[in-house]
Amino acid sequence: MCSMKCFKTYDIRGKINDEIDNNIAYKIGRAYGELFSPKTVVVGHDVRLTSESLKLSLSQGLLDSGVDVFDIGLSGTEEIYYATFSLELDGGIEITASHNPIEYNGMKLVGPKSRPISRDNGLAEIELLVEENNFSKPVEQKRGCYKKINILDRYISHLLSYIELVQMKPMKLVINSGNGAAGHVIDAIEKVFNQKMVPIEIFKINNEPDGNFPHGIPNPLLPECRSETANAVINHNADIGIAFDGDFDRCFFFDNKGNFIEGYYIVGLIAKSFLLKNKKERIIHDPRLTWNTIDIVNKYGGIPVQSKTGHAFIKEHMRQEDAIYGGEMSAHHYFRDFSYCDSGMIPWLLVAELVSNSGLPLSQLVSDMIAAYPSSGEINIIIKEPYIAIAKVEGFYRDKALFIDKLDGLSVEFHSWRFNLRVSNTESLLRLNVESKMDVDLMQEKTKEVLGILHSS
């Protein structure tokens, strides 16, 4: 039995020809079909040079398991989500490695209604079936059917249903697709804007999909990947800058001065956008940075609800609470009307509408939040014994804190500052986030203090 290295907590990712290849992709298709017995599954792929061949091998595995396969071609992960829930299919699989280095590829899997498939609800069983490789011989008469379909028009209509196009004021946007999969969606949205005479001008950069990624891997979380978008915002005198990762399930924002905006404050903006139209709705947030989100949700008549970090936890909590929106500071944004899934397209449409309706520049909308609740941003720390280090930090602050919460790692709250310290779900790292109330110096001082305790461990 061959051990698989590409199966992670939430998805499948690995180095091409070392940890994942066409043969493994075929077996994953067989395993998915055998485990879940779906009748219909939609597949798609990102722009990586190996993605289409992996998708075809995966499809063969599904077909040999008796599954009808619908192929939407080049797509982002959220297009798979949309196709699965809107067409009422039994599952969906996107071939993507998102923001990982060029030598990687992988898959994201969902079941009916686009519910995520992760290690605790099927992914571990798929891994075992792939390792055992004990599949029955395909029977030709029972093979599924393969069909290419196009969902783009109905998907675009759904995206644009979140905003009022007729109320949009003149605006300039810079949109950087990073040579990833987002380009065709941006083109389609721009076409609708032009047809309906929406006064939004889009300046597109790196819009053409290219699996060689000539402008670098699309990962705006890395500071070195931000300058091109920031400079374009300044050069075009744009109101907003937007940049995507490789499968555009996340988008990242730049204000009208070219400044990168931390995802934490975008959660507050989108929460406000929904609550201006829908009072008393529940908003889900993660525990890493919370005060700004809680303040905005309370101010605009909503109900803030905390969830563990990670898309599987957020999506499940949203379903339990019937929340209209959920946001993570990592730039994942989830929407009830999108079957509680994350989208990278809906957020920028909502932020553009909010800026248009407010009459204020994005820099001002964000600066008010940053001044009220300055934050450290996420700091990643490599420590050999992370849980021992967390226990040491807890011991240092236990008698001084107003409140300690262990829903997700260690959250410690004081009158004027708080922090969250947790072990990453996906990497061998400790992640620290610190925020304060209207006191940048205090936030910086306490960040150094917590780091000092950790490094002395």
C-alpha positions in Angstrom: 0.0 0.0 0.0 1.4 3.4 -1.1 1.2 6.2 1.4 -0.2 9.5 0.1 1.5 12.8 0.9 -0.9 15.1 -1.0 -3.9 14.6 1.3 -4.1 17.6 3.7 -6.7 18.7 6.3 -9.0 20.6 4.0 -8.0 19.6 0.4 -5.4 17.8 -1.7 -2.1 19.5 -2.6 1.3 18.2 -3.6 4.3 18.4 -5.9 3.6 17.3 -9.5 5.0 13.8 -10.3 6.2 13.4 -6.8 3.1 13.6 -4.6 0.4 13.9 -7.2 0.1 12.8 -10.8 -2.5 11.6 -13.4 -2.6 8.1 -11.9 -3.4 9.4 -8.5 -6.0 11.8 -9.9 -7.7 8.8 -11.6 -7.7 6.9 -8.3 -9.2 9.9 -6.5 -12.0 9.9 -9.0 -12.6 6.2 -8.4 -12.5 6.7 -4.6 -14.9 9.6 -4.7 -17.3 7.6 -6.8 -17.1 4.5 -4.6 -17.3 6.3 -1.3 -20.2 8.7 -2.0 -22.0 7.0 -4.9 -22.9 10.3 -6.6 -24.9 10.3 -9.8 -23.5 13.7 -11.0 -20.3 15.6 -10.3 -19.0 18.8 -11.9 -15.3 19.3 -12.5 -13.2 22.3 -13.5 -9.5 23.4 -13.5 -7.3 26.4 -12.9 -4.6 27.7 -15.3 -1.7 25.6 -14.2 -0.1 23.7 -17.0 -0.9 20.3 -15.4 -4.4 21.1 -14.4 -6.3 20.0 -17.5 -4.6 16.6 -17.7 -5.3 16.0 -14.0 -8.9 16.9 -14.5 -9.3 14.5 -17.4 -7.7 11.7 -15.4 -9.9 12.5 -12.4 -12.9 12.5 -14.8 -12.0 9.1 -16.1 -12.0 7.7 -12.6 -15.4 9.2 -11.9 -16.8 7.9 -15.2 -15.4 4.4 -14.5 -17.3 4.5 -11.2 -20.6 5.2 -13.0 -20.7 8.9 -12.4 -22.0 11.4 -14.9 -19.4 14.2 -15.2 -20.1 17.8 -16.2 -17.0 19.7 -17.2 -17.0 23.6 -16.9 -13.5 23.9 -18.2 -11.2 26.7 -17.0 -12.7 28.0 -13.8 -12.2 29.2 -10.3 -13.1 27.2 -7.2 -16.2 29.2 -6.6 -17.6 28.4 -10.1 -17.5 24.7 -9.0 -19.3 25.7 -5.8 -21.9 27.6 -7.9 -22.4 24.8 -10.4 -22.8 22.2 -7.7 -25.5 24.0 -5.7 -27.3 25.8 -8.5 -27.6 22.7 -10.7 -28.4 20.5 -7.7 -25.5 18.1 -8.4 -24.1 15.5 -6.1 -20.6 17.0 -5.9 -17.9 19.1 -7.4 -14.1 19.0 -7.7 -11.8 21.8 -8.8 -8.3 21.1 -9.9 -6.2 23.8 -8.3 -3.2 24.6 -6.2 -4.4 28.2 -5.6 -1.4 30.3 -4.4 1.1 27.4 -4.0 4.4 27.4 -6.0 4.3 26.5 -9.7 5.5 22.9 -9.2 2.3 22.1 -7.1 -1.2 21.1 -8.0 -4.2 19.7 -6.1 -7.9 19.5 -5.7 -10.8 21.0 -3.7 -13.8 18.7 -3.2 -17.4 19.4 -2.2 -20.5 17.3 -1.9 -24.2 18.1 -2.4 -25.1 21.8 -1.8 -21.4 22.4 -2.1 -20.7 21.2 1.5 -17.0 21.0 2.0 -15.3 17.6 2.0 -12.4 17.6 4.5 -10.5 15.1 6.6 -13.2 14.7 9.1 -16.0 14.0 6.6 -14.7 11.9 3.7 -11.2 13.0 2.7 -9.5 10.5 5.0 -11.6 7.7 3.6 -10.8 8.8 0.0 -7.1 8.7 0.9 -7.4 5.2 2.3 -9.1 3.9 -0.8 -6.5 5.5 -3.0 -3.7 3.9 -0.9 -5.4 0.5 -1.0 -6.0 0.8 -4.8 -8.4 -2.1 -4.7 -11.0 -0.9 -7.2 -13.2 -3.2 -9.2 -12.7 -3.5 -13.0 -14.8 -0.9 -14.8 -17.9 -2.2 -16.6 -18.5 -0.4 -19.9 -22.3 -0.6 -19.7 -22.2 1.1 -16.3 -19.8 3.9 -17.1 -21.0 7.5 -16.6 -21.5 10.1 -19.3 -19.2 13.1 -19.9 -20.5 16.5 -21.0 -19.0 19.9 -21.3 -21.3 22.7 -20.0 -21.2 26.5 -19.7 -22.5 28.1 -16.5 -20.8 31.5 -17.0 -23.9 33.6 -17.8 -26.0 32.4 -14.9 -23.0 32.6 -12.5 -22.4 36.3 -13.5 -26.1 37.0 -13.0 -25.9 35.6 -9.5 -22.8 37.6 -8.6 -24.4 40.9 -9.8 -27.6 40.2 -7.8 -25.7 41.2 -4.6 -25.6 44.9 -5.7 -27.8 47.6 -7.2 -26.2 48.4 -10.5 -28.5 51.3 -11.3 -27.3 53.1 -8.2 -23.5 52.8 -8.9 -21.7 56.1 -9.2 -18.7 56.7 -11.5 -15.7 54.7 -10.3 -12.3 53.4 -11.5 -11.1 50.0 -10.5 -7.7 48.3 -11.0 -8.2 44.5 -11.1 -5.1 42.2 -11.1 -6.0 38.6 -12.0 -2.4 37.5 -11.6 -2.5 35.4 -14.8 -4.8 33.2 -12.9 -8.3 31.9 -13.5 -10.2 35.2 -12.8 -9.7 36.9 -16.1 -12.7 35.4 -17.9 -15.0 36.4 -15.0 -13.7 40.0 -14.9 -14.2 40.2 -18.7 -17.8 38.9 -18.4 -18.7 41.4 -15.6 -17.1 44.2 -17.5 -19.3 43.3 -20.5 -22.5 43.5 -18.4 -21.3 46.9 -16.9 -20.9 48.2 -20.5 -24.3 46.8 -21.7 -26.1 48.3 -18.7 -24.1 51.5 -18.9 -22.8 51.1 -15.3 -20.2 54.0 -14.9 -17.4 51.7 -13.7 -14.1 51.8 -15.5 -11.9 48.7 -15.1 -8.2 48.7 -15.7 -7.1 45.1 -16.0 -3.6 43.9 -15.4 -2.3 40.3 -15.8 -5.8 39.4 -17.0 -4.9 36.7 -19.5 -4.6 33.2 -17.9 -1.1 31.8 -18.2 0.1 28.7 -16.3 3.7 29.8 -16.5 2.7 32.7 -14.2 5.1 35.2 -15.9 4.3 37.8 -13.2 4.8 35.4 -10.3 2.5 33.1 -8.4 -0.7 35.0 -7.6 -0.5 35.4 -3.9 -1.2 38.9 -2.7 -0.7 37.9 0.9 3.0 38.1 0.2 4.2 41.8 0.4 6.4 41.2 -2.7 3.3 40.4 -4.8 1.5 43.7 -4.1 3.5 46.5 -5.7 2.2 46.0 -9.2 -1.4 46.5 -8.1 -0.5 49.4 -5.8 1.4 51.2 -8.5 -1.5 50.7 -11.0 -4.0 52.2 -8.5 -1.8 55.3 -8.2 -1.0 55.6 -12.0 -4.7 55.3 -13.0 -6.0 57.4 -10.1 -8.3 54.5 -9.2 -10.8 54.3 -6.4 -10.1 50.6 -5.5 -7.4 48.1 -6.3 -8.3 44.4 -6.3 -6.0 41.4 -6.7 -6.8 37.6 -6.7 -5.1 34.4 -5.8 -4.8 31.6 -8.4 -8.4 30.2 -8.1 -9.9 33.5 -7.0 -11.7 32.2 -3.9 -10.0 35.1 -2.1 -9.6 38.7 -3.2 -7.4 41.4 -1.7 -7.9 45.1 -1.6 -5.9 48.3 -2.0 -7.3 51.7 -1.2 -7.3 54.8 -3.5 -3.8 55.7 -2.3 -2.4 52.3 -3.2 -2.2 51.0 0.4 -2.8 47.3 1.0 -5.8 46.7 3.3 -5.6 44.0 5.9 -8.4 41.4 5.5 -9.6 42.0 9.0 -11.0 45.5 8.1 -12.6 44.2 4.9 -14.7 41.9 7.1 -16.0 44.9 8.9 -16.8 46.7 5.6 -18.7 43.7 4.1 -20.6 43.2 7.4 -21.7 46.8 7.3 -22.7 46.4 3.6 -25.1 43.6 4.5 -26.4 45.1 7.7 -27.3 48.4 5.9 -29.8 46.4 3.9 -30.6 43.6 6.4 -31.0 44.4 10.1 -30.7 41.8 12.9 -28.8 39.3 10.7 -26.1 37.1 12.1 -22.5 37.7 11.1 -19.9 35.0 11.6 -16.3 36.0 12.4 -13.1 34.1 13.5 -11.4 34.7 16.9 -8.1 36.0 15.7 -9.1 39.7 15.5 -12.6 40.6 16.7 -13.2 44.0 18.2 -13.6 45.9 15.0 -16.0 43.4 13.5 -18.1 43.1 16.7 -18.3 46.9 17.0 -19.5 47.3 13.5 -22.0 44.5 13.6 -23.5 45.8 16.9 -23.6 49.4 15.6 -25.5 48.4 12.5 -28.0 46.2 14.2 -26.6 42.8 13.6 -25.6 39.8 15.8 -21.9 38.9 15.9 -21.2 35.2 16.3 -17.7 33.7 16.8 -16.5 30.5 15.1 -13.3 28.5 15.0 -11.0 29.5 12.1 -11.1 27.5 8.9 -13.6 27.2 6.1 -15.1 23.9 7.2 -15.9 25.4 10.7 -17.1 28.7 9.3 -19.4 27.1 6.8 -20.9 24.7 9.3 -21.4 27.5 11.8 -23.1 29.7 9.2 -25.5 26.9 8.4 -26.3 26.4 12.1 -26.9 30.1 12.6 -28.4 30.8 9.2 -25.9 33.7 9.0 -26.1 36.0 6.1 -22.3 36.5 5.9 -19.1 35.1 7.5 -15.6 36.6 7.2 -12.1 35.6 8.1 -9.1 38.0 8.3 -7.3 35.7 5.8 -9.5 37.1 3.0 -12.1 34.3 2.9 -15.6 35.6 2.7 -18.7 33.4 2.9 -22.3 34.1 1.8 -25.6 32.5 2.7 -27.0 33.0 -0.7 -23.9 31.4 -2.2 -24.7 28.2 -0.3 -22.6 29.4 2.6 -19.5 29.1 0.4 -16.6 31.5 0.0 -16.3 33.8 -3.0 -13.6 36.1 -4.2 -15.9 38.0 -6.6 -18.8 38.9 -4.4 -16.6 40.9 -1.9 -15.2 43.4 -4.3 -18.6 44.1 -5.8 -20.0 44.8 -2.3 -17.1 47.0 -1.4 -17.4 48.9 -4.6 -21.1 49.5 -3.9 -20.4 50.6 -0.3 -17.8 53.1 -1.5 -20.2 54.4 -4.2 -23.1 54.8 -1.8 -21.0 56.3 1.0 -19.5 59.1 -1.1 -16.2 58.6 0.8 -12.9 57.2 -0.4 -12.0 53.7 0.6 -8.9 55.1 2.4 -11.2 57.1 4.8 -13.6 54.2 5.4 -10.7 51.9 6.3 -8.6 54.5 8.2 -11.4 55.1 10.7 -11.4 51.4 11.5 -7.7 51.1 11.7 -7.5 54.1 14.1 -10.2 52.6 16.3 -8.7 49.1 16.4 -5.0 49.0 15.3 -3.8 45.5 14.8 -0.5 43.7 14.3 -1.5 41.7 11.3 -0.8 38.0 11.5 2.7 37.1 12.7 3.9 33.6 12.0 6.4 32.0 14.4 8.3 28.8 14.1 8.6 27.0 17.5 9.5 23.4 18.1 7.0 22.9 21.0 4.1 25.2 20.1 1.7 23.9 22.7 4.2 24.3 25.5 4.9 27.8 24.3 1.1 28.6 24.3 0.8 27.3 27.9 3.7 29.5 29.0 2.0 32.6 27.5 -1.3 31.7 29.2 0.5 31.3 32.5 2.1 34.7 32.2 -1.2 36.5 31.6 -3.7 34.3 33.4 -4.0 36.4 36.6 -4.0 39.7 34.7 -6.6 39.0 32.0 -10.2 40.0 32.0 -11.2 37.1 29.9 -9.5 33.9 28.4 -11.1 31.9 25.7 -9.9 28.6 24.2 -12.4 28.1 21.3 -9.5 28.3 18.8 -6.1 28.5 20.3 -5.7 31.0 23.1 -7.6 34.3 23.1 -6.7 36.6 26.0 -8.6 39.9 26.5 -7.7 43.0 28.6 -9.5 46.3 28.9 -7.5 48.0 26.1 -5.9 45.2 24.2 -6.3 41.5 23.3 -4.5 38.8 21.4 -5.1 35.4 19.9 -2.4 32.7 19.6 -3.0 29.5 17.8 -1.4 26.6 16.0 -1.9 26.7 12.2 -4.3 24.2 10.8 -2.2 23.8 7.6 1.4 24.6 8.5 3.9 24.0 11.3 3.5 27.5 12.7 2.2 29.5 15.6 0.1 32.4 14.5 -0.2 35.6 16.6 -2.6 38.5 16.3 -2.7 41.5 18.6 -5.1 44.5 18.6 -5.8 47.4 20.9 -8.4 50.2 21.3 -7.2 53.4 19.7 -3.6 52.9 20.9 -1.0 51.9 18.3 1.9 52.2 20.7 0.2 49.8 23.2 -0.5 47.3 20.4 3.1 47.4 19.3 4.4 47.2 22.9 2.2 44.2 23.7 3.1 42.5 20.4 6.8 42.6 21.4 5.9 41.4 24.9 4.1 38.3 23.7 6.8 37.6 21.1 9.4 37.9 23.9 7.6 35.2 26.0 7.4 32.9 23.0 11.0 33.3 22.0 12.1 32.6 25.5 10.3 29.2 25.5 
